[in-house]
Amino acid sequence: MESVLLDVSNNVAYITLNRPEKLNAFNREMALLLQSKLDECSASAEVSSVYITGAGKGFSAGQDLAEVIDPNGPGMEKILSEQFNPVIRKIRTIEKPVVAAVNGVAAGAGANIAFCCDIVVASASSSFIQAFSKIGLIPDSGGTYFLPRLIGFQKASALMMTGEKINATDAERLGMVYKVFDDEVFSEESKKFAEALAQMPTRGLWFTKQALNKTFNNSFKRQLKLEDELQQEAAATDDFKEGVKAFMEKRKAEFKGR
């Protein structure tokens, strides 16, 4: 079996991290394969939203440390620049909404891959940990960028320095995740998010994603200008015309993502 699985159904690309015997910890082969699967999703007209989860009992334990200490391994200089950072960039720039369905432990880079997705939902038994400090490293894979923006500087600093494990309930309270579902219904309920997003005007969602990507770096004036620019693009889409027409005719809109 491949270490990353891809299945497309009802316009949703279901990506499954598939090294359950290692809690879906990443080695080089797995990281490069995830990049390839994301590229497939980006290029496919059949895919309108992306859903990422883990096989077995965990979402991802982050980097497989056996590869880090392997003298024949890629080395830290390649693990970030060639393996993890491209994954983060692809998730943030894919023109489709991405749901992270965290079904168990999400540690280190595994947690930060989840946090960079557009919507994060979690099972009640899931947990999150910035495990880097336990072995003398710093949070990577966008962790120092996304987590302070999700939960604030002080809490992010504490979690990164202490390496405290956060359960799903606290993760939701802190703002790390959007919703938490009981384990028994997690798969069904989390997939509903991806399915609902796939039926929405996904070009408009992509414009929203572009605005959010820049909101913390732009000045207020520049962000207003960007909203204006993106709104003009959104208003020129077929989906906008269909949305207005459906509203006026009091019927459900049928969006095509264009």
C-alpha positions in Angstrom: 0.0 0.0 0.0 1.2 3.5 -0.7 2.0 5.7 2.3 -0.5 8.4 1.0 -3.8 7.3 -0.5 -6.0 9.4 -2.7 -9.7 8.6 -3.6 -12.0 11.0 -5.3 -15.8 10.8 -4.7 -18.5 13.3 -5.2 -16.0 16.0 -6.1 -14.1 15.5 -2.8 -10.5 14.3 -2.9 -10.0 12.1 0.2 -6.3 12.0 1.1 -5.3 9.5 3.8 -1.8 9.5 5.4 -1.1 5.8 5.5 1.7 4.7 7.8 -0.5 3.6 10.7 2.2 1.4 12.2 4.2 4.6 12.6 1.2 6.8 13.6 1.6 8.2 10.1 5.0 9.8 10.8 6.5 11.2 7.7 9.6 9.9 5.9 10.9 11.4 2.7 8.9 9.0 0.5 5.6 9.9 2.2 6.2 13.7 2.2 7.0 13.7 -1.5 4.0 11.5 -2.2 1.7 13.9 -0.3 3.1 16.7 -2.5 2.3 14.7 -5.6 -1.3 13.9 -4.4 -1.9 17.6 -3.7 -0.7 18.4 -7.2 -3.1 15.9 -8.6 -6.0 17.5 -6.6 -4.9 20.9 -7.8 -4.9 19.9 -11.5 -8.1 17.9 -11.4 -11.4 19.5 -12.6 -13.2 16.7 -10.8 -11.9 17.8 -7.4 -13.7 20.7 -5.7 -12.5 20.2 -2.1 -9.8 18.2 -0.3 -10.1 16.2 2.9 -6.9 15.0 4.7 -7.0 12.5 7.5 -4.8 9.7 8.9 -5.2 5.9 8.8 -5.4 4.0 12.1 -5.2 5.7 15.5 -3.4 8.9 14.6 -3.5 11.9 12.2 0.3 12.2 12.1 3.1 12.0 14.6 5.2 14.4 12.5 8.7 13.5 11.2 9.9 10.0 11.6 12.9 10.4 13.8 14.5 7.2 12.4 15.1 9.1 9.2 16.6 12.1 11.0 19.3 10.0 12.6 19.9 7.8 9.6 23.4 8.7 8.2 22.1 7.9 4.7 18.9 10.0 5.2 18.1 13.3 3.6 19.4 15.4 6.6 17.6 18.3 8.3 18.7 20.6 5.5 16.4 18.7 3.1 13.6 17.6 5.4 12.2 21.1 5.7 13.1 22.6 2.4 12.2 19.7 0.2 9.7 17.6 2.3 7.5 19.7 4.6 7.7 23.3 3.5 6.4 22.4 0.0 3.4 20.6 1.5 2.5 23.7 3.6 2.8 26.0 0.5 0.7 23.7 -1.6 -2.1 23.5 0.9 -2.2 27.3 1.3 -2.1 27.9 -2.5 -4.3 25.2 -3.8 -7.4 26.9 -5.3 -9.7 24.6 -3.4 -10.8 24.4 0.3 -8.8 21.9 2.4 -10.3 20.2 5.5 -8.0 18.6 8.0 -9.8 15.7 9.8 -7.7 15.0 12.9 -8.6 11.5 14.0 -6.0 11.0 16.8 -2.6 12.3 17.8 -1.3 15.3 15.7 2.3 16.0 16.9 5.0 18.2 15.6 4.9 18.7 11.9 1.7 16.6 11.8 -0.1 19.2 14.0 1.2 22.1 11.9 0.1 20.5 8.7 -3.4 20.4 10.2 -3.3 24.0 11.4 -2.4 25.3 7.9 -5.6 23.8 6.4 -8.6 26.0 5.8 -10.9 24.1 8.3 -9.7 21.8 11.1 -12.1 19.4 12.7 -11.1 16.8 15.3 -12.4 13.6 17.0 -13.0 13.7 20.7 -10.1 11.4 21.4 -7.6 13.5 19.3 -4.7 15.5 20.8 -2.2 18.1 19.6 1.4 18.6 20.8 4.2 20.8 19.7 6.7 18.1 20.5 9.8 19.9 19.1 11.1 21.3 22.4 11.2 17.7 23.8 14.2 17.0 21.5 15.8 20.4 21.3 14.2 21.6 18.1 12.0 24.5 17.1 8.4 24.2 15.7 8.6 24.1 11.9 6.2 23.4 9.0 4.6 26.8 9.5 4.0 26.2 13.2 5.5 29.5 14.4 3.4 31.3 11.7 0.0 29.6 12.1 -0.4 28.8 15.8 0.2 32.3 17.2 -2.4 33.5 14.7 -4.9 30.9 15.8 -4.5 31.1 19.6 -2.4 34.2 20.3 1.3 34.8 21.0 1.3 34.0 24.7 -0.5 30.6 24.5 1.4 29.6 21.4 4.7 30.4 23.1 3.8 28.4 26.2 2.7 25.3 24.2 5.7 25.4 22.0 8.2 25.8 24.9 6.5 23.3 27.3 5.5 20.7 24.7 2.2 20.3 26.6 -0.3 17.9 25.0 -3.7 19.5 24.3 -6.8 17.4 24.2 -9.6 18.0 21.6 -11.9 19.9 24.0 -9.2 22.4 24.9 -8.1 22.7 21.3 -11.6 23.8 20.4 -11.7 26.2 23.3 -8.4 27.7 22.4 -9.3 28.1 18.7 -7.0 25.5 17.3 -9.9 23.6 15.7 -13.3 24.6 14.4 -15.4 21.7 15.7 -15.0 18.4 17.7 -17.1 15.3 17.1 -17.6 12.2 19.1 -15.4 9.4 17.8 -18.4 7.3 16.8 -19.6 9.9 14.3 -16.4 11.7 13.5 -15.7 10.1 10.1 -19.3 10.8 8.9 -19.6 14.3 10.3 -16.1 15.5 9.2 -16.7 14.3 5.7 -19.9 16.3 5.5 -17.7 19.5 5.7 -15.7 18.5 2.7 -18.8 17.4 0.8 -20.6 20.7 1.6 -17.6 22.8 0.5 -17.4 20.9 -2.7 -21.0 22.0 -3.6 -20.2 25.7 -2.8 -19.0 28.4 -5.2 -15.4 27.3 -4.9 -13.9 30.1 -7.0 -15.3 32.5 -4.4 -13.8 30.3 -1.6 -10.4 30.5 -3.4 -10.7 34.3 -3.4 -11.5 34.3 0.3 -8.5 32.1 0.9 -6.2 34.5 -1.0 -7.5 37.4 1.2 -6.9 35.4 4.4 -3.4 34.4 3.2 -2.5 38.1 3.2 -4.6 39.5 6.1 -1.9 39.5 8.8 0.8 41.0 6.6 -1.2 43.7 4.8 -2.0 47.2 6.1 -5.6 48.0 6.7 -5.6 50.1 3.5 -4.0 47.4 1.4 -6.4 44.8 2.7 -9.4 46.9 1.7 -7.9 47.3 -1.7 -7.3 43.6 -2.0 -10.9 42.9 -1.0 -12.0 45.2 -3.7 -9.9 43.5 -6.3 -10.9 40.0 -5.3 -14.6 41.0 -5.1 -14.5 42.2 -8.7 -13.1 38.8 -9.7 -15.7 37.0 -7.7 -18.5 39.1 -9.2 -17.4 38.1 -12.7 -17.8 34.4 -12.0 -20.6 32.2 -13.3 -21.2 31.1 -9.7 -22.0 34.6 -8.6 -24.6 35.0 -11.4 -26.1 31.6 -10.5 -26.2 32.5 -6.8 -28.0 35.7 -7.4 -30.4 34.1 -9.8 -31.2 31.2 -7.4 -31.8 33.7 -4.6 -34.2 35.7 -6.7 -36.0 32.5 -7.8 -36.1 31.1 -4.3 -34.3 27.8 -5.2 -31.1 26.1 -4.4 -28.1 27.3 -6.4 -26.2 24.8 -8.6 -22.6 26.0 -8.5 -20.0 24.8 -11.0 -16.8 26.3 -9.5 -16.3 28.7 -12.3 
